[in-house]
Amino acid sequence: MDMKRAMTIAGSDSGGGAGIQADLKTFQELKVFGTSALTAVTAQNTLGVQGVFPMDAEAVAKQIQSVGEDIGTDALKTGMLFNAEIIEAVAEKIKQFGWEKVVVDPVMIAKGGASLLQQEAVSALKNHLLPLCLVVTPNIPEAEVLTGMTIHSQDDKKEAARRIHVLGAKNLVIKGGHDKDANESVDLLFNGENFEVFSFPRVETRSTHGTGCTFSAAITAQLAKGLTVYDAVSVAKEFIHSAIANPLNIGQGHGPTNHWAFNTEKGGITSWQG
């Protein structure tokens, strides 16, 4: 068996719905072996983030080194990187190992509003990490921060995509979760030349914690298995739609998505009954 490997470089979510926990669950469901490098420990639940405790950049680099020199990886994703020092350390390790299938989820703000990326880290993200990535997956607020523009329409999304591509990202997906459209969630993929649209019916639910982490992890898993960017995004969109449409109803706030749903739907089971 040719086991494919995927690594997540991200923060820990004590509530289990986002961060490395969501990433590793997604990797497992999509049949790739997951490894991790922890950038921060967060105290959080479905109600919000109660604390963020970052790792030293050296500790992050050492974790990546340990994985890289022994297990290796076929694709990797970054999530919450918190500060400029960690971003620069991660970028150096990516260059050292020559990894090319890099997915950057530019995590900036948690669902509850807590900042998960320091302001000076935004420029480090743009200068050091985006030029190394194969795919970047900002939501609309994150795309606005990266471009300095306000996004209201599909044309605005396209202009933002062009601006982010200039920063070095080879492909980018501007996610539609924050769109004003009440009926559809529309993600826009841009490869520097062509735009592709991925649309699913919008699901009314509070169980959306960790959607960005899960979506980017699904892309990473599919890239590790050798899929094209377009096909990886297509599967990831289906995966996250299933995860949102079949809520687990855990917690009092923004609950986690259902990482089992994609495969149980394939088996004819469309909901989780606990």
QUIKA-V575745 format. One record per residue. RES is the residue in one small letter. OMEGA is omega in radians with two decimals (none if undefined). NEAR is the number of other C-alpha atoms within 8 Angstrom. D_LAST is the distance of its C-alpha to the last C-alpha in whole Angstrom. Layout:
{{RES;OMEGA;NEAR;D_LAST} {RES;OMEGA;NEAR;D_LAST}}
This chain:
{{m;3.13;2;33} {d;-3.08;3;33} {m;3.09;6;31} {k;-3.05;10;31} {r;3.08;14;30} {a;-3.13;17;29} {m;3.01;12;29} {t;3.06;16;28} {i;-2.93;15;30} {a;3.13;15;28} {g;3.09;14;27} {s;3.05;13;24} {d;-3.11;15;22} {s;3.12;9;21} {g;3.01;9;18} {g;-3.05;9;16} {g;-3.07;12;16} {a;3.05;16;20} {g;-3.08;15;23} {i;3.11;14;23} {q;3.10;11;19} {a;-3.11;14;19} {d;-3.10;14;22} {l;3.07;11;21} {k;3.14;9;17} {t;3.09;13;19} {f;-3.12;15;22} {q;-3.12;10;20} {e;-3.12;10;18} {l;2.93;9;21} {k;2.95;7;23} {v;-3.13;14;25} {f;-3.06;10;26} {g;2.99;11;25} {t;-3.06;10;28} {s;2.94;11;28} {a;-3.03;11;31} {l;-3.13;13;30} {t;-3.11;17;32} {a;2.97;14;31} {v;3.06;13;28} {t;2.94;13;27} {a;-3.11;11;25} {q;3.08;12;23} {n;-3.10;10;19} {t;-3.13;12;18} {l;-3.14;10;21} {g;3.14;12;24} {v;-3.12;12;26} {q;3.11;7;27} {g;3.08;7;30} {v;-3.07;10;31} {f;-3.04;7;32} {p;3.02;8;34} {m;2.94;10;35} {d;3.13;8;39} {a;3.12;10;40} {e;3.14;7;41} {a;3.10;8;38} {v;-3.13;15;36} {a;-3.13;11;39} {k;3.09;8;39} {q;3.13;11;35} {i;3.12;12;36} {q;-3.11;9;39} {s;3.12;8;38} {v;-3.04;11;35} {g;-3.03;10;38} {e;-3.14;7;40} {d;-3.04;6;38} {i;-3.08;6;35} {g;3.11;8;36} {t;3.10;12;34} {d;3.06;11;34} {a;3.10;16;33} {l;3.05;13;32} {k;2.99;15;30} {t;3.07;13;31} {g;-3.13;14;29} {m;-3.13;16;30} {l;2.93;15;33} {f;-3.06;13;35} {n;-3.05;10;38} {a;-3.11;12;41} {e;3.13;7;42} {i;3.13;13;39} {i;-3.13;15;39} {e;3.12;11;42} {a;3.12;12;41} {v;3.14;11;39} {a;3.14;11;41} {e;-3.13;8;44} {k;3.09;11;41} {i;3.12;11;40} {k;-3.12;9;44} {q;-3.08;6;45} {f;3.11;7;42} {g;-3.13;6;43} {w;-3.08;8;40} {e;3.14;9;40} {k;-3.06;12;36} {v;3.09;14;35} {v;3.14;16;32} {v;2.97;14;33} {d;-3.00;14;30} {p;-3.06;12;33} {v;-3.09;12;30} {m;-3.06;9;32} {i;3.10;10;30} {a;-3.14;11;27} {k;-3.11;8;25} {g;3.07;8;26} {g;-3.12;7;29} {a;3.12;9;30} {s;-3.13;8;33} {l;3.09;12;31} {l;-3.13;13;35} {q;-3.01;10;38} {q;-3.11;6;41} {e;3.13;8;43} {a;-3.14;12;40} {v;3.13;11;40} {s;3.10;8;44} {a;3.10;12;43} {l;-3.12;12;40} {k;-3.04;11;42} {n;-2.98;9;45} {h;-2.98;11;44} {l;-3.10;13;40} {l;3.11;13;40} {p;-3.11;11;43} {l;-2.96;13;41} {c;3.04;15;38} {l;-3.13;11;38} {v;2.99;13;35} {v;-2.96;14;34} {t;3.14;14;31} {p;2.88;14;32} {n;-3.05;12;31} {i;3.09;13;33} {p;3.12;8;34} {e;3.08;11;34} {a;3.10;12;37} {e;3.11;12;39} {v;-3.10;8;39} {l;-3.05;9;40} {t;-3.07;9;43} {g;3.13;6;44} {m;3.08;7;43} {t;-3.08;6;41} {i;3.12;9;39} {h;-2.97;6;39} {s;3.07;6;39} {q;3.08;6;39} {d;3.08;6;42} {d;3.10;10;42} {k;-3.12;12;39} {k;3.11;10;41} {e;3.09;8;44} {a;3.13;13;41} {a;3.12;12;40} {r;-3.13;10;44} {r;-3.14;9;45} {i;3.10;13;42} {h;3.12;13;43} {v;3.13;7;46} {l;3.05;10;45} {g;3.13;10;44} {a;-3.08;15;41} {k;3.10;11;41} {n;3.06;13;38} {l;3.08;16;36} {v;3.01;13;33} {i;-3.02;14;33} {k;-3.04;12;30} {g;-3.10;11;29} {g;-3.13;8;27} {h;3.10;8;29} {d;3.10;9;31} {k;-3.13;4;33} {d;-3.07;6;32} {a;-3.01;6;29} {n;-3.04;6;28} {e;2.94;9;28} {s;-3.00;12;27} {v;3.06;12;30} {d;-3.10;11;31} {l;3.09;15;34} {l;3.12;13;35} {f;-3.12;13;39} {n;-3.11;10;41} {g;3.12;8;44} {e;-3.02;5;45} {n;3.04;6;43} {f;3.03;9;40} {e;-3.11;7;37} {v;3.05;8;34} {f;-3.03;10;31} {s;3.03;8;29} {f;3.06;8;26} {p;3.12;7;25} {r;-3.14;8;24} {v;3.09;6;20} {e;-3.12;4;20} {t;3.02;8;18} {r;-3.10;8;18} {s;-3.09;12;15} {t;-3.13;11;18} {h;3.10;13;18} {g;-3.12;12;20} {t;-3.12;11;20} {g;3.11;9;24} {c;-3.09;13;23} {t;3.14;13;21} {f;-3.12;12;23} {s;3.09;14;26} {a;3.11;13;24} {a;3.07;17;24} {i;-3.12;14;27} {t;3.14;16;28} {a;-3.11;16;26} {q;3.05;14;28} {l;3.11;14;31} {a;-3.14;15;31} {k;3.03;9;31} {g;3.11;6;34} {l;3.02;9;33} {t;3.11;7;35} {v;-3.13;10;34} {y;-3.11;7;34} {d;3.11;9;32} {a;3.12;14;30} {v;3.14;10;29} {s;3.11;9;28} {v;-3.12;11;25} {a;3.12;13;24} {k;3.10;10;24} {e;-3.13;9;22} {f;-3.07;12;20} {i;3.08;13;19} {h;3.10;9;19} {s;-3.10;12;16} {a;3.13;14;15} {i;-3.03;14;16} {a;-3.13;8;15} {n;-2.99;12;11} {p;3.09;13;10} {l;3.13;12;8} {n;3.10;7;9} {i;3.05;6;10} {g;-3.05;9;14} {q;-3.07;7;17} {g;3.09;8;18} {h;-3.08;12;18} {g;-3.12;15;14} {p;3.02;16;14} {t;-3.07;16;14} {n;-3.07;11;11} {h;3.09;10;13} {w;-2.85;8;12} {a;-3.06;14;12} {f;-3.10;12;16} {n;3.10;8;16} {t;3.05;11;13} {e;3.11;11;15} {k;3.13;7;18} {g;3.08;6;17} {g;3.11;6;17} {i;-3.00;8;13} {t;3.13;8;13} {s;3.12;9;9} {w;-3.05;9;6} {q;3.10;4;4} {g;none;3;0}}
